[in-house]
């Protein structure tokens, strides 16, 4: 519960300050599926390009955001994806 509270309040507020971010969402996995999924949730940060993401994380706001990670999680596994809308 502490993990979820920190992520949805403190960390989310820091993340919303990232420059040039287009969209941000936090996705929590249903408690009964956490064990099978391997994670309690994941977030989505939308940028116009991988370069824009990198620049944002190197900004003062990005450095503050990354410094907060150890306050609520042991590790993250970033994944950069490219969307292909189908419908």
trRosetta pair geometry for C-beta under 8 A, 3 or more apart (Angstrom, degrees):
i j d omega theta_ij theta_ji phi_ij phi_ji
1 4 5.8 -54 -148 38 34 110
1 5 6.2 34 154 -19 66 108
2 5 5.7 -56 -145 39 30 112
2 6 6.2 28 159 -18 66 107
2 72 7.4 -154 130 -127 82 92
3 6 6.2 -62 -152 36 24 106
3 7 6.3 19 156 -17 63 113
3 40 6.6 62 118 78 140 165
3 72 5.3 128 -137 -174 62 96
3 73 7.0 84 -145 -74 107 75
4 7 5.8 -58 -144 39 28 111
4 8 6.0 11 165 -6 66 115
4 28 6.8 40 -127 -114 111 136
4 40 7.3 -114 -73 152 90 134
4 41 7.9 93 -109 1 85 141
5 8 6.3 -65 -139 45 23 100
5 9 5.9 -9 171 8 63 119
6 9 6.6 -76 -136 51 20 89
6 10 5.1 -32 -159 38 66 117
6 11 5.9 61 144 -13 76 105
6 71 6.3 -154 -174 123 145 100
6 72 4.0 -167 96 -88 140 138
7 10 7.9 -13 -53 55 10 79
7 11 5.0 -33 -132 47 40 132
7 12 6.6 68 152 -38 51 93
7 26 6.3 141 146 -147 107 146
7 41 7.3 130 139 70 163 135
7 43 8.0 -156 -174 -56 112 121
7 72 5.7 -172 -57 134 78 154
7 73 7.9 60 -80 -40 110 112
8 11 7.7 33 -5 53 17 92
8 12 5.5 5 -162 -16 28 137
8 26 6.2 -155 -98 80 74 162
9 12 6.3 15 -54 35 3 106
9 13 6.6 -3 164 -16 47 110
10 13 6.2 -66 -157 32 22 108
10 14 6.8 16 153 -13 61 107
10 68 6.8 -165 134 -164 106 137
10 71 7.4 -74 109 111 144 141
10 72 7.8 156 68 -36 120 136
11 14 5.7 -56 -153 37 36 111
11 15 6.2 35 152 -21 69 107
11 65 7.4 86 -158 -150 74 77
11 68 5.5 172 -105 125 83 134
11 69 7.8 81 -123 -88 126 48
11 71 7.7 -179 -68 74 104 113
11 72 6.3 -94 -40 30 135 144
12 15 5.5 -54 -144 37 33 113
12 16 6.4 38 156 -26 65 103
12 24 7.7 143 -153 138 81 127
12 26 6.2 -69 -94 -33 116 136
13 16 5.9 -49 -148 28 30 114
13 17 7.4 32 152 -22 57 103
14 17 6.0 -62 -167 27 36 113
14 61 7.3 168 -178 -172 74 81
14 64 5.9 -140 -154 118 118 101
14 65 4.6 161 138 -99 114 75
14 68 5.6 144 32 0 169 157
15 18 6.0 -21 -172 -16 50 112
15 21 7.8 68 163 -60 77 177
15 24 5.8 154 133 -157 115 147
15 43 7.2 -78 -146 172 167 156
15 45 7.0 -120 -171 -94 116 116
15 65 5.6 95 -85 -130 60 129
16 21 7.8 -133 -143 70 34 142
16 24 6.2 -148 -93 56 65 157
17 61 4.6 -143 118 -148 102 131
17 64 7.9 -13 79 72 134 129
17 65 7.7 -170 61 -60 97 110
18 21 4.4 67 88 -29 109 127
18 24 7.8 130 37 -74 119 136
18 45 7.1 11 59 -152 161 128
18 56 4.7 53 180 177 106 120
18 57 7.6 -6 -136 -72 122 51
18 59 7.2 134 -147 53 65 130
18 61 5.4 -179 -98 118 44 124
18 62 6.0 67 -122 -77 95 79
18 65 6.6 -5 -71 -34 102 155
19 55 7.7 -69 83 120 112 95
19 56 5.4 -159 64 -120 72 85
19 59 5.4 107 18 -48 117 173
19 61 6.3 134 -18 40 82 137
19 62 8.0 -70 24 -36 85 100
20 47 6.4 52 124 -135 96 96
20 48 7.2 -72 170 9 108 104
20 52 5.2 -120 130 -172 136 111
20 55 7.2 21 43 88 145 113
20 56 5.6 -131 58 -78 99 114
21 24 5.8 29 150 -51 135 107
21 45 5.8 -67 -138 -167 119 92
21 46 6.6 101 -174 67 74 59
21 47 6.1 -60 -116 -80 55 80
21 56 6.3 100 -56 -144 86 159
22 46 4.3 -73 68 108 99 104
22 47 6.2 158 3 -101 98 26
22 48 6.7 111 -39 -50 129 70
23 44 7.0 -13 112 116 100 103
23 45 7.6 164 86 -157 59 31
23 46 3.7 25 47 31 92 132
24 43 7.0 -3 -169 179 80 109
24 44 7.0 172 -147 88 36 64
24 45 5.6 7 -108 -110 82 65
24 46 7.1 -134 -61 19 47 81
25 43 6.6 176 91 -155 46 66
25 44 4.9 8 52 48 90 102
26 41 6.4 37 174 152 83 136
26 43 4.9 -29 -104 -102 64 91
27 41 5.4 177 94 -163 55 92
27 42 5.4 -9 60 63 105 70
27 43 6.9 170 16 -94 75 34
27 44 6.9 49 -14 -14 114 99
28 40 6.7 -24 -147 153 77 77
28 41 4.2 -44 -109 -90 46 133
29 33 5.3 -119 169 87 104 103
29 34 5.2 133 98 -87 123 68
29 37 5.1 -136 -144 51 156 161
29 39 6.3 124 -13 94 141 73
29 40 5.8 -149 37 -171 104 29
29 41 5.3 -154 -6 -78 77 59
30 33 4.7 65 67 15 90 110
30 34 7.6 -137 89 -36 45 74
31 34 5.9 -27 -153 -13 37 116
33 36 5.5 -64 -162 49 62 108
33 37 5.2 54 144 -21 89 114
34 37 5.9 -66 -138 45 25 105
34 38 7.9 -158 172 16 54 9
34 39 7.2 -112 -149 90 74 28
34 40 5.4 9 -130 -100 120 60
35 38 7.8 29 176 -69 24 40
39 42 6.1 44 127 -52 149 90
45 53 6.9 114 111 -125 117 105
47 50 7.5 122 85 -86 124 19
47 52 4.1 -174 173 95 120 112
47 53 4.4 -170 29 -62 156 79
47 56 6.5 -143 -99 -2 137 141
48 52 4.9 74 51 -3 83 159
49 52 4.7 105 53 1 76 98
49 53 7.2 -133 100 -2 47 84
50 53 5.5 -50 -154 33 38 116
50 54 6.4 40 149 -20 67 104
50 80 5.5 43 -110 -163 107 149
51 54 5.7 -51 -148 36 33 113
51 55 6.3 33 154 -17 65 106
52 55 5.8 -53 -145 39 31 111
52 56 6.2 35 154 -23 64 107
53 56 5.8 -58 -150 35 28 112
53 57 6.4 20 157 -13 65 108
53 80 7.0 -175 56 -111 165 114
54 57 6.0 -60 -148 39 28 105
54 58 6.3 20 156 -14 64 112
55 58 5.8 -64 -147 42 30 108
55 59 6.8 48 150 -41 63 95
56 59 5.7 -39 -158 5 35 118
56 61 7.5 -47 -176 80 74 107
56 62 5.3 136 138 -70 57 128
57 62 3.8 165 -149 -170 27 137
57 63 7.8 104 168 -56 55 50
57 65 7.4 -96 -129 67 70 123
57 66 6.5 72 -164 -47 95 124
58 62 5.8 12 16 74 18 144
58 63 7.3 30 -160 -52 28 92
59 62 4.5 99 49 5 74 103
59 63 7.1 -138 93 -5 40 85
60 63 5.8 -54 -147 35 31 111
60 64 6.5 32 154 -18 64 105
61 64 5.7 -54 -151 36 32 112
61 65 6.3 36 150 -21 65 106
62 65 5.5 -52 -148 35 33 115
62 66 6.3 29 157 -15 67 106
63 66 5.9 -53 -144 39 30 108
63 67 6.2 34 154 -22 63 108
64 67 5.7 -56 -148 35 29 114
64 68 6.8 33 152 -26 61 104
65 68 5.9 -60 -161 26 31 112
65 69 7.8 51 146 -41 60 87
66 69 5.9 -23 -166 -11 44 116
67 70 7.8 -48 178 22 43 98
68 71 5.2 -50 -172 22 63 124
68 72 7.5 7 152 11 84 101
69 72 7.2 -97 -165 49 34 76
69 73 5.8 -58 -176 57 77 99
69 76 6.3 -81 -148 -19 134 123
70 73 7.4 -96 -110 65 24 54
70 74 7.9 45 -129 -113 64 32
73 76 6.3 73 112 -59 141 83
